[in-house]
Amino acid sequence: MNCHVRNMVCLSQRSQAKFRIILPILILIAVELVHPTMSCKNENCSQLLHRSLKLTRLMSKRTAELLETYKASQGDSADLICDLQMDNVPVSTISGQTMSERILSVYTHLKEFLPHMKTVMEQQKDLNLPTNPVVEGLHSMITHVRHIALRVNCILQILQPNIPIPEPAERPTGIPPAQNIFQQKAYGCIVLSRLQELLSQAVQEQKSLKGKMCRKRTKNGS
């Protein structure tokens, strides 16, 4: 086998291996996209928790990658702007004593971050070309965080049936009416940083439900 043929074979094998890694992710995303208004009754308890945890873990990884892309696009000032403190950005800390309270905290924070992510995306469109990877990544992230929130809402309905779930405000609170370019860059970095922290904690909270939530539902006869 000559060098050219051998290189083509190696390239083909690497492409196939990469495709095998990416394919499950693409399938998962496709499944989520075809169920934008999924009903909580369409999945059993174990299936719901498994898919929610899998999607949350994937988006936690994707947010970390997007954050690195964001920092790289800011140049030498990345470390400085990302270390600033902004009170108007939602916190990432999960609170509550019971399982229901902590999962409600996850749900509330996810919904709170959505309008902030939209604001960052619009600001990035003004600062960069609309086709830049940060804007595209934020657009995809908004869709999937919304799907995670939908599934967490279903988990809440299992944990606390017949109890209304409070909804946070649709608009972000505390954002100054006007921000200069430096403030916008810092705001975007802090939103992504805290969102990644929230998704990482959301993974742990959902993992803690394994073997508890669905068994509890079975004992209740539902």
VENWOVEN-V745492 format. One record per residue. N is the residue number from 0. RES is the residue in one small letter. PHI is phi in degrees with one decimal (* if undefined). PSI is psi as a letter, one per 40 degrees, with the letter a starting at -180 (NA if undefined). NEAR is the number of other ideal C-beta (glycine too) atoms within 12 Angstrom. Layout:
BEGIN
N|RES|PHI|PSI|NEAR  N|RES|PHI|PSI|NEAR
END
This chain:
BEGIN
0|m|*|h|9  1|n|-74.1|i|8  2|c|-61.9|d|9  3|h|-63.8|d|10  4|v|-65.0|d|11  5|r|-61.5|d|12  6|n|-64.6|d|13  7|m|-65.3|d|14  8|v|-65.4|d|15  9|c|-63.4|d|15  10|l|-63.2|d|14  11|s|-64.0|d|14  12|q|-65.7|d|14  13|r|-65.1|d|14  14|s|-64.9|d|14  15|q|-65.8|d|14  16|a|-64.4|d|13  17|k|-63.1|d|14  18|f|-65.5|d|15  19|r|-64.7|d|14  20|i|-76.0|d|12  21|i|-76.3|d|15  22|l|-54.3|d|14  23|p|-58.8|d|15  24|i|-66.5|d|23  25|l|-63.3|d|16  26|i|-63.9|d|18  27|l|-60.3|d|27  28|i|-64.4|d|24  29|a|-62.3|d|15  30|v|-62.3|d|23  31|e|-65.1|d|30  32|l|-71.2|d|18  33|v|-85.4|e|13  34|h|-124.9|f|23  35|p|-65.9|d|15  36|t|-125.7|f|14  37|m|-56.2|i|25  38|s|-94.1|h|14  39|c|-63.3|d|26  40|k|-82.9|e|13  41|n|-80.5|e|16  42|e|-129.9|i|23  43|n|-78.2|i|18  44|c|-58.8|d|31  45|s|-63.7|d|21  46|q|-63.7|d|21  47|l|-61.3|d|33  48|l|-64.5|d|37  49|h|-62.0|d|23  50|r|-69.6|d|31  51|s|-64.8|d|44  52|l|-64.4|d|32  53|k|-64.5|d|28  54|l|-68.2|d|41  55|t|-64.1|d|42  56|r|-63.4|d|27  57|l|-63.8|d|32  58|m|-71.2|d|41  59|s|-63.5|d|33  60|k|-67.3|d|21  61|r|-66.0|d|32  62|t|-66.9|d|39  63|a|-62.2|d|24  64|e|-67.1|d|21  65|l|-64.9|d|39  66|l|-62.4|d|33  67|e|-65.3|d|22  68|t|-63.3|d|26  69|y|-61.4|d|42  70|k|-61.2|d|28  71|a|-63.2|d|19  72|s|-80.3|e|26  73|q|-94.1|e|28  74|g|76.5|a|13  75|d|-69.7|e|11  76|s|-87.7|e|18  77|a|-57.4|d|23  78|d|-62.9|d|16  79|l|-68.9|d|15  80|i|-69.9|d|29  81|c|-79.1|e|27  82|d|-93.8|e|14  83|l|-71.1|i|23  84|q|-105.2|h|15  85|m|-135.0|h|28  86|d|-74.0|e|14  87|n|-79.9|e|24  88|v|-88.0|h|35  89|p|-56.5|i|33  90|v|-78.5|i|25  91|s|-105.8|e|29  92|t|-76.4|h|18  93|i|-84.5|h|30  94|s|-123.3|i|18  95|g|122.5|i|22  96|q|-96.8|d|10  97|t|-96.3|i|18  98|m|-58.7|d|26  99|s|-62.0|d|26  100|e|-64.3|d|20  101|r|-72.8|d|29  102|i|-69.5|d|41  103|l|-63.0|d|32  104|s|-63.3|d|31  105|v|-60.3|d|43  106|y|-61.7|d|40  107|t|-60.8|d|31  108|h|-65.8|d|34  109|l|-58.6|d|45  110|k|-67.5|d|32  111|e|-67.2|d|32  112|f|-75.2|d|40  113|l|-55.8|d|35  114|p|-65.2|d|27  115|h|-68.4|d|41  116|m|-63.6|d|44  117|k|-64.0|d|26  118|t|-63.0|d|32  119|v|-61.5|d|43  120|m|-62.1|d|33  121|e|-65.7|d|25  122|q|-65.1|d|31  123|q|-67.3|d|35  124|k|-64.1|d|21  125|d|-75.7|d|18  126|l|-83.0|d|25  127|n|-135.6|i|25  128|l|-64.9|i|13  129|p|-58.5|d|16  130|t|-92.2|e|12  131|n|-68.4|i|21  132|p|-61.2|d|22  133|v|-67.4|d|37  134|v|-63.5|d|29  135|e|-63.8|d|22  136|g|-65.8|d|32  137|l|-65.4|d|37  138|h|-60.7|d|24  139|s|-66.9|d|26  140|m|-64.0|d|42  141|i|-59.6|d|33  142|t|-59.7|d|26  143|h|-78.1|d|39  144|v|-65.0|d|43  145|r|-61.8|d|30  146|h|-68.2|d|34  147|i|-62.4|d|44  148|a|-59.5|d|39  149|l|-62.9|d|33  150|r|-71.2|d|41  151|v|-64.6|d|43  152|n|-61.2|d|31  153|c|-65.2|d|35  154|i|-61.9|d|45  155|l|-60.9|d|40  156|q|-64.5|d|28  157|i|-78.8|d|36  158|l|-69.5|d|36  159|q|-136.5|g|26  160|p|-62.6|i|19  161|n|69.1|e|11  162|i|-111.1|h|13  163|p|-58.4|h|11  164|i|-97.3|h|27  165|p|-65.7|h|16  166|e|-106.6|h|16  167|p|-71.2|i|22  168|a|-62.3|i|15  169|e|-74.7|d|12  170|r|-104.8|i|14  171|p|-67.1|i|27  172|t|-108.2|i|16  173|g|87.7|e|19  174|i|-77.8|h|26  175|p|-58.6|i|17  176|p|-61.8|d|9  177|a|-140.8|h|9  178|q|-130.3|h|22  179|n|-77.6|i|13  180|i|-60.6|d|18  181|f|-61.4|d|18  182|q|-64.6|d|24  183|q|-64.1|d|30  184|k|-63.1|d|34  185|a|-65.5|d|32  186|y|-58.7|d|38  187|g|-61.9|d|46  188|c|-66.1|d|38  189|i|-69.5|d|35  190|v|-60.5|d|46  191|l|-66.0|d|45  192|s|-62.5|d|36  193|r|-71.8|d|33  194|l|-64.1|d|42  195|q|-64.0|d|33  196|e|-62.7|d|26  197|l|-64.5|d|41  198|l|-64.7|d|41  199|s|-63.4|d|26  200|q|-69.3|d|29  201|a|-62.6|d|41  202|v|-61.6|d|31  203|q|-63.8|d|21  204|e|-64.6|d|41  205|q|-71.9|d|37  206|k|-63.1|d|21  207|s|-68.3|e|22  208|l|-82.2|e|34  209|k|-58.7|h|21  210|g|79.1|e|14  211|k|-116.1|d|24  212|m|-62.3|d|36  213|c|-72.8|d|23  214|r|-66.2|d|15  215|k|-62.7|d|23  216|r|-66.3|d|23  217|t|-64.2|d|15  218|k|-63.3|d|11  219|n|-79.0|e|15  220|g|81.4|e|7  221|s|-108.3|NA|17
END
